[in-house]
């Protein structure tokens, strides 16, 4: 029997296998008022002409991509004949990997549903296990029998982490933090102290801005890795006690680009980290490097890291200068607000991170 199917949400095409040696394309039809969701019709059903007259959908264009779950069509033995909907995203498998195989090789129902399982009539289970390359996922499976075929859907359920899983994830994230910090401090011990303070300043500013967890992490890691590109600067230039020549300066300002290249293989880093590493020397007025970005075109993570970087550099002792007081460094940031730095971020940093008043609000004590 050649079967065709309709969904109440408006459907598309499905490829139905009739035997191991022959395949045939069947069209789906958009049906707006069909109770019960999915149903199948044989080719000679008298209702078919009426349904097809409503709207024939180009199957190969839609491919059931609008459906929220993974759709499947089984034969009487439970062998997958066709899949659709959001199959690949939900199941982490390609259609060719499962068509012609029992669905039971991918989805395990609770023991209470056996021995019949999917073959025992209509049903639904919220306790099914989806076997993926990385482990098992809890899913919901619903199915209906239509003569010799079974049609159904797989949907992922919201994850609920237990205390052990949550603890393991926290430990994993701490390990990543430590690895990122080690990479960022690979230059020397003095750089390590600078990075530690920078991470603190940048994180506190991000928290004062009420950034979300992912952005906060990107700021923290971006601050830790901001100068990793300096590892490619020749030591005689990087640690030169006197002023740099124009040629030497041209080499030093390549470090944001080199840093981006160094961390590019680290696929776990959020995009905001790369943005902070590459653009933390941009200026709000567009006169910075390497891209000459200006204003809000400079990524937020980079604008935050820029303020933390300059503030810590000013308040730290260097061979060529004494450490500035917090008050003097804050005044420098305020003087560069709107030109070198994002004025709003400077305001938040001075008031909420440093706890110092702005000039118009009176003097401050360091």
C-alpha positions as CSV (number, residue, x, y, z in Angstrom):
1,X,0.0,0.0,0.0
2,X,1.3,3.4,-0.9
3,X,0.5,5.8,2.0
4,X,0.5,9.6,2.2
5,X,0.4,11.7,5.3
6,X,-1.0,15.0,6.5
7,X,-0.3,17.1,9.6
8,X,-2.6,19.6,11.1
9,X,0.2,22.3,11.2
10,X,0.7,22.3,7.4
11,X,3.0,19.8,5.9
12,X,5.5,19.0,3.3
13,X,7.1,16.0,1.6
14,X,8.0,12.6,2.8
15,X,9.9,9.8,1.1
16,X,8.2,6.5,1.8
17,X,9.9,3.1,1.5
18,X,7.6,0.4,0.1
19,X,10.2,-2.4,-0.1
20,X,13.9,-2.9,0.2
21,X,14.3,-2.6,-3.5
22,X,12.0,0.2,-4.5
23,X,11.3,3.8,-3.3
24,X,8.7,6.3,-4.3
25,X,8.0,9.9,-3.5
26,X,4.7,10.9,-2.0
27,X,3.4,14.4,-1.6
28,X,2.2,16.0,1.7
29,X,-0.7,18.4,1.8
30,X,-1.3,21.4,3.9
31,X,-4.4,20.8,6.0
32,X,-5.5,23.4,8.5
33,X,-8.3,21.7,10.4
34,X,-7.3,18.1,10.9
35,X,-8.0,16.7,14.4
36,X,-5.5,14.3,15.8
37,X,-2.4,15.7,14.2
38,X,-0.8,13.1,11.9
39,X,-2.9,10.7,9.9
40,X,-2.2,8.5,6.8
41,X,-4.3,7.9,3.7
42,X,-4.0,5.3,1.1
43,X,-3.8,6.5,-2.5
44,X,-7.3,5.4,-3.3
45,X,-9.0,7.1,-0.3
46,X,-11.9,9.2,-1.6
47,X,-10.8,12.1,0.7
48,X,-7.5,12.5,-1.1
49,X,-8.6,14.6,-4.0
50,X,-10.4,17.0,-1.6
51,X,-7.3,17.3,0.5
52,X,-4.9,17.8,-2.4
53,X,-7.2,20.5,-3.8
54,X,-6.6,22.6,-0.7
55,X,-2.9,23.0,-1.0
56,X,-0.2,20.9,-2.5
57,X,3.1,21.7,-0.8
58,X,6.5,21.4,-2.5
59,X,7.9,18.6,-0.5
60,X,11.5,19.0,-1.3
61,X,11.5,22.7,-0.2
62,X,9.8,22.2,3.1
63,X,11.2,18.9,4.3
64,X,9.1,19.1,7.4
65,X,11.6,21.6,8.8
66,X,8.8,23.6,10.6
67,X,8.0,20.6,12.8
68,X,9.4,20.9,16.4
69,X,10.3,17.3,16.9
70,X,11.8,14.4,15.0
71,X,9.2,12.6,12.9
72,X,9.4,9.0,12.0
73,X,7.4,6.4,9.9
74,X,7.8,2.7,10.7
75,X,6.7,-0.4,8.9
76,X,4.7,-3.2,10.7
77,X,8.0,-4.6,12.1
78,X,9.2,-1.3,13.6
79,X,11.8,-0.6,10.9
80,X,12.3,3.0,10.0
81,X,10.9,3.9,6.5
82,X,11.3,7.7,6.6
83,X,12.2,10.5,9.0
84,X,11.4,14.2,8.9
85,X,10.9,17.3,11.0
86,X,13.9,18.4,13.0
87,X,15.3,14.9,12.9
88,X,19.0,15.6,12.8
89,X,19.0,18.2,15.5
90,X,16.9,16.2,17.9
91,X,18.5,12.8,17.4
92,X,22.1,13.8,16.4
93,X,21.9,11.3,13.6
94,X,21.5,11.7,9.8
95,X,18.5,10.1,8.1
96,X,20.7,7.7,6.2
97,X,22.0,6.3,9.4
98,X,18.6,5.1,10.6
99,X,16.4,4.4,7.6
100,X,16.1,0.7,7.1
101,X,17.0,0.0,10.7
102,X,14.7,-0.7,13.7
103,X,13.9,2.4,15.6
104,X,14.6,0.4,18.8
105,X,18.3,0.6,17.9
106,X,18.1,4.4,18.6
107,X,15.3,4.8,21.1
108,X,14.7,2.6,24.2
109,X,11.3,2.7,25.8
110,X,10.7,1.9,29.5
111,X,10.5,-1.8,30.3
112,X,6.8,-1.5,31.2
113,X,6.0,-0.9,27.5
114,X,7.5,-4.2,26.3
115,X,7.1,-6.8,24.8
116,X,4.9,-4.8,22.4
117,X,6.7,-1.5,22.6
118,X,6.0,0.7,19.6
119,X,4.2,-2.2,17.9
120,X,1.4,-2.5,20.5
121,X,-0.8,0.3,19.2
122,X,-1.0,4.0,20.0
123,X,1.1,5.3,22.9
124,X,3.3,7.9,24.5
125,X,6.2,7.8,26.9
126,X,8.1,10.6,28.6
127,X,10.7,8.2,30.0
128,X,12.3,7.0,26.7
129,X,16.1,7.1,26.2
130,X,17.7,8.4,23.0
131,X,21.0,6.8,22.3
132,X,23.5,9.4,21.0
133,X,27.2,9.4,20.3
134,X,27.9,11.1,23.6
135,X,25.5,9.1,25.9
136,X,21.7,8.8,26.6
137,X,19.2,11.6,26.5
138,X,15.8,11.5,28.0
139,X,13.1,12.1,25.4
140,X,9.4,11.9,24.9
141,X,8.1,9.5,22.2
142,X,4.5,9.4,20.9
143,X,3.2,7.1,18.2
144,X,0.1,6.0,16.4
145,X,-0.6,2.9,14.4
146,X,-2.3,3.3,11.0
147,X,-2.9,-0.1,9.5
148,X,0.5,-1.6,8.5
149,X,2.5,1.5,9.4
150,X,3.3,3.5,12.6
151,X,3.9,7.2,12.6
152,X,5.3,9.2,15.6
153,X,7.5,11.9,17.0
154,X,10.5,12.2,19.3
155,X,11.0,15.4,21.4
156,X,13.7,16.2,23.8
157,X,12.8,17.0,27.4
158,X,14.2,19.8,29.5
159,X,17.3,18.8,31.3
160,X,17.3,18.5,35.1
161,X,20.8,18.2,36.6
162,X,21.2,16.4,39.8
163,X,23.6,17.5,42.5
164,X,26.4,15.3,41.2
165,X,26.0,16.5,37.6
166,X,25.9,20.1,38.8
167,X,29.0,19.6,40.9
168,X,30.9,17.9,38.1
169,X,30.0,20.8,35.7
170,X,31.3,23.3,38.3
171,X,34.5,21.4,38.7
172,X,34.9,21.2,34.9
173,X,34.4,25.0,34.6
174,X,36.9,25.7,37.3
175,X,39.4,23.5,35.4
176,X,38.7,25.5,32.2
177,X,39.2,28.8,34.1
178,X,42.5,27.5,35.4
179,X,43.6,26.4,32.0
180,X,42.7,29.8,30.4
181,X,44.4,31.6,33.3
182,X,47.6,29.6,32.8
183,X,47.7,30.3,29.1
184,X,47.1,34.0,29.7
185,X,50.0,34.2,32.3
186,X,52.5,32.2,30.2
187,X,54.7,35.3,29.6
188,X,56.1,35.7,33.2
189,X,55.1,36.0,36.8
190,X,54.6,39.7,36.7
191,X,52.2,39.3,33.8
192,X,50.3,36.8,36.0
193,X,49.7,39.4,38.7
194,X,48.5,41.9,36.0
195,X,46.1,39.3,34.6
196,X,44.8,38.4,38.0
197,X,44.0,42.0,38.8
198,X,42.6,42.6,35.3
199,X,40.2,39.7,35.6
200,X,39.0,41.0,38.9
201,X,38.4,44.6,37.5
202,X,36.8,43.4,34.3
203,X,34.6,40.9,36.1
204,X,33.4,43.4,38.6
205,X,32.6,45.9,35.8
206,X,30.6,43.2,33.9
207,X,28.7,42.3,37.1
208,X,27.9,46.0,37.7
209,X,26.5,46.1,34.1
210,X,24.3,43.1,34.9
211,X,25.7,41.0,32.0
212,X,24.4,37.5,31.7
213,X,26.4,34.4,32.7
214,X,27.8,33.7,29.2
215,X,28.9,37.3,28.7
216,X,30.4,37.4,32.2
217,X,32.4,34.3,31.3
218,X,33.6,35.8,28.0
219,X,34.7,39.0,29.9
220,X,36.6,36.9,32.4
221,X,38.4,34.8,29.9
222,X,39.0,37.7,27.5
223,X,40.7,39.6,30.3
224,X,42.9,36.6,31.1
225,X,43.9,36.1,27.5
226,X,44.0,39.7,26.3
227,X,47.8,39.9,25.9
228,X,48.6,36.3,24.9
229,X,49.7,37.5,21.5
230,X,52.7,39.2,23.1
231,X,54.3,35.8,23.3
232,X,55.2,36.3,19.6
233,X,56.8,39.7,20.2
234,X,60.7,39.3,20.4
235,X,61.8,39.6,24.0
236,X,64.3,42.3,23.2
237,X,61.4,44.5,22.0
238,X,58.9,43.4,24.6
239,X,61.1,44.1,27.6
240,X,63.1,47.0,26.2
241,X,63.6,49.5,29.0
242,X,63.6,52.6,26.8
243,X,61.2,54.0,24.2
244,X,60.4,51.9,21.2
245,X,61.3,52.9,17.7
246,X,58.6,53.2,15.1
247,X,59.5,49.8,13.6
248,X,59.4,48.2,17.1
249,X,56.1,49.7,17.9
250,X,54.7,48.4,14.6
251,X,55.7,44.9,15.8
252,X,54.1,45.3,19.2
253,X,50.8,46.4,17.9
254,X,50.4,43.2,16.1
255,X,49.9,41.3,19.4
256,X,46.0,41.5,19.3
257,X,46.0,39.8,15.9
258,X,48.6,37.2,17.0
259,X,46.6,36.6,20.2
260,X,43.5,35.9,18.1
261,X,45.5,33.4,16.0
262,X,46.8,31.6,19.1
263,X,43.4,31.1,20.7
264,X,41.5,30.3,17.5
265,X,41.9,26.5,17.9
266,X,40.2,26.7,21.3
267,X,36.7,26.0,20.1
268,X,35.2,26.1,23.7
269,X,35.9,29.8,24.0
270,X,32.8,32.0,23.4
271,X,33.0,34.6,20.6
272,X,33.3,37.4,23.1
273,X,36.7,36.1,24.2
274,X,38.1,36.4,20.7
275,X,36.6,39.9,20.4
276,X,38.2,41.0,23.6
277,X,41.6,39.7,22.6
278,X,41.5,41.2,19.1
279,X,39.9,44.6,19.9
280,X,41.0,45.7,23.5
281,X,43.2,48.4,22.0
282,X,40.5,50.0,19.9
283,X,39.4,53.5,20.9
284,X,35.9,54.8,21.1
285,X,36.8,57.6,18.7
286,X,38.1,55.1,16.1
287,X,41.8,55.9,16.5
288,X,42.8,52.6,17.9
289,X,44.1,49.3,16.5
290,X,44.0,46.8,14.8
291,X,40.7,47.5,13.0
292,X,40.0,51.2,13.8
293,X,36.6,50.3,15.2
294,X,34.6,53.1,16.9
295,X,31.7,53.5,19.3
296,X,29.5,50.6,19.9
297,X,31.0,48.8,16.9
298,X,33.7,47.8,19.4
299,X,32.5,44.6,21.1
300,X,31.3,45.0,24.7
301,X,33.8,42.5,26.0
302,X,36.7,44.5,24.4
303,X,35.4,47.8,25.8
304,X,35.3,46.4,29.3
305,X,38.8,44.8,29.0
306,X,40.2,48.0,27.7
307,X,39.2,49.9,30.8
308,X,40.5,47.2,33.2
309,X,43.8,46.9,31.2
310,X,44.6,50.6,31.3
311,X,43.5,51.1,34.9
312,X,45.7,48.3,36.1
313,X,48.6,49.4,34.0
314,X,48.4,52.9,35.5
315,X,48.1,51.7,39.1
316,X,51.0,49.2,38.8
317,X,54.6,50.0,39.2
318,X,56.7,49.6,36.1
319,X,60.4,50.0,35.5
320,X,59.7,53.3,33.7
321,X,57.1,54.7,36.2
322,X,55.8,54.6,39.7
323,X,52.3,53.3,40.5
324,X,49.5,55.9,40.2
325,X,46.9,56.3,42.9
326,X,43.4,55.0,42.2
327,X,42.1,58.5,42.2
328,X,44.6,59.7,39.6
329,X,44.0,56.7,37.4
330,X,40.2,57.2,37.7
331,X,40.7,60.8,36.6
332,X,42.7,59.6,33.5
333,X,39.8,57.3,32.6
334,X,37.3,60.1,33.0
335,X,39.5,62.4,30.8
336,X,39.4,59.7,28.1
337,X,35.6,59.1,28.3
338,X,34.1,59.4,24.9
339,X,37.4,59.4,23.1
340,X,39.5,56.5,24.2
341,X,36.9,54.8,26.3
342,X,33.1,54.2,26.4
343,X,31.9,57.0,28.6
344,X,29.1,55.0,30.2
345,X,31.4,52.2,31.1
346,X,33.9,54.6,32.6
347,X,31.1,56.1,34.8
348,X,30.0,52.6,36.0
349,X,33.6,51.6,36.6
350,X,34.5,54.6,38.7
351,X,31.2,54.7,40.7
352,X,30.4,51.1,41.1
353,X,33.7,49.2,40.9
354,X,36.1,51.7,42.4
355,X,33.5,53.4,44.6
356,X,34.8,56.9,43.8
357,X,32.7,59.9,43.0
358,X,32.8,61.6,39.7
359,X,34.4,65.1,39.6
360,X,31.1,66.9,39.6
361,X,30.1,65.0,42.7
362,X,32.9,66.3,44.8
363,X,36.4,65.2,45.7
364,X,37.5,61.7,46.5
365,X,40.0,60.1,48.7
366,X,42.2,57.3,47.4
